Amino acid sequence: MRGRRAGGRATIWHMGLPDHHLTDGETLVSSFHPHWKRLVVPVVAFVLIVVAAAAAIWFLPSDFSYAFQARIAVAVIAVLLLIVWSVVPYLQWRTTSYLLTSHRFTISSGLLSKSTDEIPMSKVNTVSSDQTLVERLFGSGTLVVESAGERGQLALRDIPRIQEVRSQLFRLVEDAPDETPD
């Protein structure tokens, strides 16, 4: 989150949702990315690819007639592998954001083409969470939101601080006004 002072008052810019996108009376409760554990495989892949490429370039015999071309080929293959195994997963993680406001739950993802799902709090029927043993150790899990909309049930994997998010969401659903006319 970034902030700036304007006329003695702080204006907050939240990940994925500037203040001017909030409706009247709507407040931001929480904003977050998927859990950092999604980055473990890309980081390990990055290290392994860099080490393997460096070793291949280093150990290529210099008296080999195509040594220069072989080193270039190793570097190009390493860059392609880095893009597929490290850069793309990082960008997917970085461009996926969850925003929980007093009126809606917003799931946004995508870099070149953006996809956004918004679930109004008044349409949420059930909020539940699932955690494996490993997810419990990390404090993450899968949040399942069932809504009255066309999507029905939405399972969101790798939610950080799952119990806190679930409690916040449940509290907001309980406080949401019904949209049915009297």
Phi and psi in degrees as GROMACS dihedral restraints (atoms count N, CA, C in turn):
[ dihedral_restraints ]
;  ai    aj    ak    al  type     phi  dphi    fc
    3     4     5     6     1  -121.3    20    10
    4     5     6     7     1   149.8    20    10
    6     7     8     9     1  -135.8    20    10
    7     8     9    10     1   159.5    20    10
    9    10    11    12     1  -145.5    20    10
   10    11    12    13     1   154.0    20    10
   12    13    14    15     1   -93.3    20    10
   13    14    15    16     1   131.0    20    10
   15    16    17    18     1  -136.5    20    10
   16    17    18    19     1   109.6    20    10
   18    19    20    21     1    62.2    20    10
   19    20    21    22     1    38.4    20    10
   21    22    23    24     1    80.8    20    10
   22    23    24    25     1    -0.7    20    10
   24    25    26    27     1  -122.8    20    10
   25    26    27    28     1   140.6    20    10
   27    28    29    30     1   -81.0    20    10
   28    29    30    31     1   131.9    20    10
   30    31    32    33     1  -109.1    20    10
   31    32    33    34     1   123.8    20    10
   33    34    35    36     1  -101.8    20    10
   34    35    36    37     1   135.6    20    10
   36    37    38    39     1  -110.0    20    10
   37    38    39    40     1   116.2    20    10
   39    40    41    42     1   -98.6    20    10
   40    41    42    43     1   153.4    20    10
   42    43    44    45     1   -59.3    20    10
   43    44    45    46     1   120.7    20    10
   45    46    47    48     1    83.4    20    10
   46    47    48    49     1   -10.9    20    10
   48    49    50    51     1  -149.5    20    10
   49    50    51    52     1   102.0    20    10
   51    52    53    54     1   -68.4    20    10
   52    53    54    55     1   157.6    20    10
   54    55    56    57     1   -53.8    20    10
   55    56    57    58     1   -36.1    20    10
   57    58    59    60     1   -70.7    20    10
   58    59    60    61     1    -6.2    20    10
   60    61    62    63     1   -90.9    20    10
   61    62    63    64     1    -7.6    20    10
   63    64    65    66     1   -79.1    20    10
   64    65    66    67     1   141.1    20    10
   66    67    68    69     1   -80.8    20    10
   67    68    69    70     1   171.1    20    10
   69    70    71    72     1   -59.2    20    10
   70    71    72    73     1   129.7    20    10
   72    73    74    75     1    80.7    20    10
   73    74    75    76     1    -2.5    20    10
   75    76    77    78     1   -89.5    20    10
   76    77    78    79     1   134.9    20    10
   78    79    80    81     1  -125.1    20    10
   79    80    81    82     1   147.7    20    10
   81    82    83    84     1   -80.6    20    10
   82    83    84    85     1   126.8    20    10
   84    85    86    87     1   -95.9    20    10
   85    86    87    88     1   -45.0    20    10
   87    88    89    90     1  -158.5    20    10
   88    89    90    91     1   146.5    20    10
   90    91    92    93     1  -140.0    20    10
   91    92    93    94     1   136.1    20    10
   93    94    95    96     1  -160.3    20    10
   94    95    96    97     1   162.9    20    10
   96    97    98    99     1   -98.3    20    10
   97    98    99   100     1   170.7    20    10
   99   100   101   102     1   -58.3    20    10
  100   101   102   103     1   162.1    20    10
  102   103   104   105     1   -58.9    20    10
  103   104   105   106     1   147.0    20    10
  105   106   107   108     1   -63.2    20    10
  106   107   108   109     1   -17.4    20    10
  108   109   110   111     1   -62.6    20    10
  109   110   111   112     1   -19.8    20    10
  111   112   113   114     1   -64.3    20    10
  112   113   114   115     1   -17.1    20    10
  114   115   116   117     1   -93.7    20    10
  115   116   117   118     1    -3.7    20    10
  117   118   119   120     1   -62.8    20    10
  118   119   120   121     1   -50.9    20    10
  120   121   122   123     1   -62.7    20    10
  121   122   123   124     1   -45.5    20    10
  123   124   125   126     1   -60.5    20    10
  124   125   126   127     1   -36.6    20    10
  126   127   128   129     1   -69.8    20    10
  127   128   129   130     1   -44.3    20    10
  129   130   131   132     1   -61.8    20    10
  130   131   132   133     1   -43.0    20    10
  132   133   134   135     1   -61.4    20    10
  133   134   135   136     1   -42.0    20    10
  135   136   137   138     1   -57.6    20    10
  136   137   138   139     1   -50.2    20    10
  138   139   140   141     1   -62.0    20    10
  139   140   141   142     1   -47.3    20    10
  141   142   143   144     1   -63.5    20    10
  142   143   144   145     1   -42.0    20    10
  144   145   146   147     1   -66.0    20    10
  145   146   147   148     1   -44.0    20    10
  147   148   149   150     1   -64.2    20    10
  148   149   150   151     1   -44.9    20    10
  150   151   152   153     1   -64.3    20    10
  151   152   153   154     1   -44.5    20    10
  153   154   155   156     1   -64.8    20    10
  154   155   156   157     1   -41.5    20    10
  156   157   158   159     1   -66.9    20    10
  157   158   159   160     1   -42.5    20    10
  159   160   161   162     1   -63.4    20    10
  160   161   162   163     1   -42.3    20    10
  162   163   164   165     1   -64.5    20    10
  163   164   165   166     1   -42.6    20    10
  165   166   167   168     1   -63.1    20    10
  166   167   168   169     1   -43.2    20    10
  168   169   170   171     1   -66.9    20    10
  169   170   171   172     1   -41.7    20    10
  171   172   173   174     1   -65.2    20    10
  172   173   174   175     1   -44.0    20    10
  174   175   176   177     1   -88.5    20    10
  175   176   177   178     1     0.2    20    10
  177   178   179   180     1   -66.8    20    10
  178   179   180   181     1   127.4    20    10
  180   181   182   183     1   -63.5    20    10
  181   182   183   184     1   133.9    20    10
  183   184   185   186     1   -73.0    20    10
  184   185   186   187     1   -20.6    20    10
  186   187   188   189     1   -85.6    20    10
  187   188   189   190     1     0.7    20    10
  189   190   191   192     1   -68.4    20    10
  190   191   192   193     1   131.6    20    10
  192   193   194   195     1   -64.5    20    10
  193   194   195   196     1   -26.6    20    10
  195   196   197   198     1  -112.8    20    10
  196   197   198   199     1    33.3    20    10
  198   199   200   201     1   -60.8    20    10
  199   200   201   202     1   -43.8    20    10
  201   202   203   204     1   -62.6    20    10
  202   203   204   205     1   -46.8    20    10
  204   205   206   207     1   -65.0    20    10
  205   206   207   208     1   -36.8    20    10
  207   208   209   210     1   -65.9    20    10
  208   209   210   211     1   -40.4    20    10
  210   211   212   213     1   -65.4    20    10
  211   212   213   214     1   -40.7    20    10
  213   214   215   216     1   -62.7    20    10
  214   215   216   217     1   -43.5    20    10
  216   217   218   219     1   -61.8    20    10
  217   218   219   220     1   -42.7    20    10
  219   220   221   222     1   -62.6    20    10
  220   221   222   223     1   -43.4    20    10
  222   223   224   225     1   -63.9    20    10
  223   224   225   226     1   -43.0    20    10
  225   226   227   228     1   -64.6    20    10
  226   227   228   229     1   -44.6    20    10
  228   229   230   231     1   -63.0    20    10
  229   230   231   232     1   -41.2    20    10
  231   232   233   234     1   -62.3    20    10
  232   233   234   235     1   -43.6    20    10
  234   235   236   237     1   -63.1    20    10
  235   236   237   238     1   -43.7    20    10
  237   238   239   240     1   -61.9    20    10
  238   239   240   241     1   -44.1    20    10
  240   241   242   243     1   -63.8    20    10
  241   242   243   244     1   -39.6    20    10
  243   244   245   246     1   -62.1    20    10
  244   245   246   247     1   -40.9    20    10
  246   247   248   249     1   -62.5    20    10
  247   248   249   250     1   -48.0    20    10
  249   250   251   252     1   -70.0    20    10
  250   251   252   253     1   -44.2    20    10
  252   253   254   255     1   -93.1    20    10
  253   254   255   256     1   -18.9    20    10
  255   256   257   258     1  -123.7    20    10
  256   257   258   259     1   -51.4    20    10
  258   259   260   261     1   -69.0    20    10
  259   260   261   262     1   -49.1    20    10
  261   262   263   264     1   -61.5    20    10
  262   263   264   265     1   -48.1    20    10
  264   265   266   267     1   -61.2    20    10
  265   266   267   268     1   -37.0    20    10
  267   268   269   270     1   -63.3    20    10
  268   269   270   271     1   -45.9    20    10
  270   271   272   273     1   -63.8    20    10
  271   272   273   274     1   -37.1    20    10
  273   274   275   276     1   -62.9    20    10
  274   275   276   277     1   -42.2    20    10
  276   277   278   279     1   -65.9    20    10
  277   278   279   280     1   -46.3    20    10
  279   280   281   282     1   -65.4    20    10
  280   281   282   283     1   -35.3    20    10
  282   283   284   285     1   -93.2    20    10
  283   284   285   286     1     4.0    20    10
  285   286   287   288     1   -98.8    20    10
  286   287   288   289     1   123.8    20    10
  288   289   290   291     1  -137.1    20    10
  289   290   291   292     1   149.5    20    10
  291   292   293   294     1  -119.7    20    10
  292   293   294   295     1   129.5    20    10
  294   295   296   297     1  -124.3    20    10
  295   296   297   298     1   129.6    20    10
  297   298   299   300     1  -115.8    20    10
  298   299   300   301     1   113.1    20    10
  300   301   302   303     1  -115.0    20    10
  301   302   303   304     1   175.6    20    10
  303   304   305   306     1   -66.9    20    10
  304   305   306   307     1   -17.6    20    10
  306   307   308   309     1  -114.9    20    10
  307   308   309   310     1   -18.7    20    10
  309   310   311   312     1  -156.8    20    10
  310   311   312   313     1   162.0    20    10
  312   313   314   315     1  -116.8    20    10
  313   314   315   316     1   120.0    20    10
  315   316   317   318     1  -114.5    20    10
  316   317   318   319     1   130.2    20    10
  318   319   320   321     1  -116.7    20    10
  319   320   321   322     1   121.0    20    10
  321   322   323   324     1  -130.2    20    10
  322   323   324   325     1   135.5    20    10
  324   325   326   327     1  -150.5    20    10
  325   326   327   328     1   156.9    20    10
  327   328   329   330     1   117.6    20    10
  328   329   330   331     1   144.4    20    10
  330   331   332   333     1  -105.9    20    10
  331   332   333   334     1   -58.7    20    10
  333   334   335   336     1   -83.0    20    10
  334   335   336   337     1   -43.4    20    10
  336   337   338   339     1  -119.3    20    10
  337   338   339   340     1   129.2    20    10
  339   340   341   342     1   -99.3    20    10
  340   341   342   343     1   135.9    20    10
  342   343   344   345     1  -120.0    20    10
  343   344   345   346     1   128.5    20    10
  345   346   347   348     1  -131.4    20    10
  346   347   348   349     1   129.1    20    10
  348   349   350   351     1  -115.9    20    10
  349   350   351   352     1   131.8    20    10
  351   352   353   354     1  -123.7    20    10
  352   353   354   355     1   129.1    20    10
  354   355   356   357     1  -115.5    20    10
  355   356   357   358     1   113.1    20    10
  357   358   359   360     1   -64.7    20    10
  358   359   360   361     1   140.9    20    10
  360   361   362   363     1   -57.9    20    10
  361   362   363   364     1   -32.7    20    10
  363   364   365   366     1   -69.6    20    10
  364   365   366   367     1   -15.7    20    10
  366   367   368   369     1   -97.2    20    10
  367   368   369   370     1    -6.9    20    10
  369   370   371   372     1   -78.1    20    10
  370   371   372   373     1   125.2    20    10
  372   373   374   375     1   -95.9    20    10
  373   374   375   376     1   -47.1    20    10
  375   376   377   378     1  -137.1    20    10
  376   377   378   379     1   142.0    20    10
  378   379   380   381     1  -127.8    20    10
  379   380   381   382     1   122.7    20    10
  381   382   383   384     1  -141.3    20    10
  382   383   384   385     1   166.6    20    10
  384   385   386   387     1  -139.2    20    10
  385   386   387   388     1   151.8    20    10
  387   388   389   390     1  -128.8    20    10
  388   389   390   391     1   141.0    20    10
  390   391   392   393     1  -140.8    20    10
  391   392   393   394     1   132.9    20    10
  393   394   395   396     1   -82.1    20    10
  394   395   396   397     1   174.2    20    10
  396   397   398   399     1   -59.7    20    10
  397   398   399   400     1   -44.6    20    10
  399   400   401   402     1   -64.0    20    10
  400   401   402   403     1   -41.7    20    10
  402   403   404   405     1   -64.7    20    10
  403   404   405   406     1   -35.4    20    10
  405   406   407   408     1   -63.0    20    10
  406   407   408   409     1   -39.2    20    10
  408   409   410   411     1   -64.2    20    10
  409   410   411   412     1   -36.4    20    10
  411   412   413   414     1   -86.2    20    10
  412   413   414   415     1   -13.2    20    10
  414   415   416   417     1    77.9    20    10
  415   416   417   418     1    21.4    20    10
  417   418   419   420     1  -115.1    20    10
  418   419   420   421     1  -179.4    20    10
  420   421   422   423     1   172.8    20    10
  421   422   423   424     1  -172.1    20    10
  423   424   425   426     1  -104.0    20    10
  424   425   426   427     1   125.2    20    10
  426   427   428   429     1   -99.1    20    10
  427   428   429   430     1   126.8    20    10
  429   430   431   432     1  -111.3    20    10
  430   431   432   433     1   119.0    20    10
  432   433   434   435     1  -116.0    20    10
  433   434   435   436     1   119.9    20    10
  435   436   437   438     1  -105.5    20    10
  436   437   438   439     1   125.1    20    10
  438   439   440   441     1  -123.5    20    10
  439   440   441   442     1   165.0    20    10
  441   442   443   444     1   -82.4    20    10
  442   443   444   445     1     1.0    20    10
  444   445   446   447     1   -78.1    20    10
  445   446   447   448     1  -172.6    20    10
  447   448   449   450     1   -71.2    20    10
  448   449   450   451     1   -21.3    20    10
  450   451   452   453     1   -77.8    20    10
  451   452   453   454     1   -26.3    20    10
  453   454   455   456     1    74.2    20    10
  454   455   456   457     1  -105.2    20    10
  456   457   458   459     1  -105.9    20    10
  457   458   459   460     1   132.4    20    10
  459   460   461   462     1  -122.2    20    10
  460   461   462   463     1   118.4    20    10
  462   463   464   465     1  -102.5    20    10
  463   464   465   466     1   120.5    20    10
  465   466   467   468     1  -111.0    20    10
  466   467   468   469     1   112.5    20    10
  468   469   470   471     1   -84.8    20    10
  469   470   471   472     1   156.0    20    10
  471   472   473   474     1    58.8    20    10
  472   473   474   475     1    44.5    20    10
  474   475   476   477     1   -81.4    20    10
  475   476   477   478     1   124.3    20    10
  477   478   479   480     1   -73.9    20    10
  478   479   480   481     1   155.1    20    10
  480   481   482   483     1    46.5    20    10
  481   482   483   484     1    50.8    20    10
  483   484   485   486     1   -54.7    20    10
  484   485   486   487     1   -43.2    20    10
  486   487   488   489     1   -67.5    20    10
  487   488   489   490     1   -37.6    20    10
  489   490   491   492     1   -66.6    20    10
  490   491   492   493     1   -45.5    20    10
  492   493   494   495     1   -63.6    20    10
  493   494   495   496     1   -43.7    20    10
  495   496   497   498     1   -60.8    20    10
  496   497   498   499     1   -43.8    20    10
  498   499   500   501     1   -64.2    20    10
  499   500   501   502     1   -43.7    20    10
  501   502   503   504     1   -61.6    20    10
  502   503   504   505     1   -45.6    20    10
  504   505   506   507     1   -64.1    20    10
  505   506   507   508     1   -44.5    20    10
  507   508   509   510     1   -61.5    20    10
  508   509   510   511     1   -44.0    20    10
  510   511   512   513     1   -61.9    20    10
  511   512   513   514     1   -42.6    20    10
  513   514   515   516     1   -66.2    20    10
  514   515   516   517     1   -37.1    20    10
  516   517   518   519     1   -64.7    20    10
  517   518   519   520     1   -42.2    20    10
  519   520   521   522     1   -64.3    20    10
  520   521   522   523     1   -35.7    20    10
  522   523   524   525     1   -84.7    20    10
  523   524   525   526     1   -11.8    20    10
  525   526   527   528     1   -68.8    20    10
  526   527   528   529     1   135.6    20    10
  528   529   530   531     1   -73.1    20    10
  529   530   531   532     1   145.4    20    10
  531   532   533   534     1   -69.6    20    10
  532   533   534   535     1   143.8    20    10
  534   535   536   537     1   -97.6    20    10
  535   536   537   538     1    10.6    20    10
  537   538   539   540     1   -84.0    20    10
  538   539   540   541     1   137.0    20    10
  540   541   542   543     1   -71.7    20    10
  541   542   543   544     1   149.1    20    10
